[in-house]
Amino acid sequence: MRAVLPWAFFVGLLALIALYFVGAEQGATSLFAGSDVHEWVHDGRHLLGFPCH
């Protein structure tokens, strides 16, 4: 069980980062200028039900 814990944490962290970029990387919470990230994840936003425009 202890061998799995670091991997579970790592995968969970990656999932949270992906969720941020798909769900919140736009407008006031944007970390990057421009709309490049938004365009890269645009279809994923709609697939997951996040409104974007």
C-alpha positions in Angstrom: 0.0 0.0 0.0 2.8 2.4 0.8 4.3 1.9 -2.7 1.1 3.0 -4.3 0.6 6.2 -2.2 3.2 8.4 -4.0 1.8 7.3 -7.4 -1.8 8.0 -6.3 -0.7 11.5 -5.1 1.2 12.2 -8.3 -1.8 11.0 -10.5 -4.2 13.1 -8.4 -2.0 16.2 -8.8 -1.8 15.7 -12.5 -5.6 15.3 -12.6 -6.1 18.6 -10.7 -3.7 20.4 -13.0 -5.5 19.1 -16.1 -8.8 20.1 -14.5 -7.5 23.6 -14.0 -6.4 24.0 -17.5 -9.6 22.6 -19.0 -12.0 24.3 -16.6 -10.5 27.6 -15.4 -7.6 28.7 -17.6 -9.5 31.6 -19.1 -10.2 35.2 -18.1 -9.4 36.4 -14.6 -7.8 33.1 -13.5 -5.6 32.9 -16.5 -1.9 32.1 -15.9 -0.9 32.6 -19.5 -1.6 35.6 -21.7 -3.7 35.1 -24.8 -6.1 32.4 -25.7 -3.7 29.6 -26.8 -4.4 27.3 -23.9 -8.1 27.9 -24.3 -8.0 26.9 -27.9 -6.0 23.8 -27.1 -8.5 22.5 -24.5 -11.7 24.0 -26.1 -13.3 20.7 -27.2 -12.4 19.1 -23.9 -14.2 22.0 -22.1 -17.4 21.3 -24.0 -17.1 17.5 -23.6 -16.8 17.9 -19.8 -19.7 20.5 -19.7 -17.7 23.7 -18.9 -19.1 26.7 -20.6 -16.6 29.0 -22.3 -18.5 31.4 -24.6 
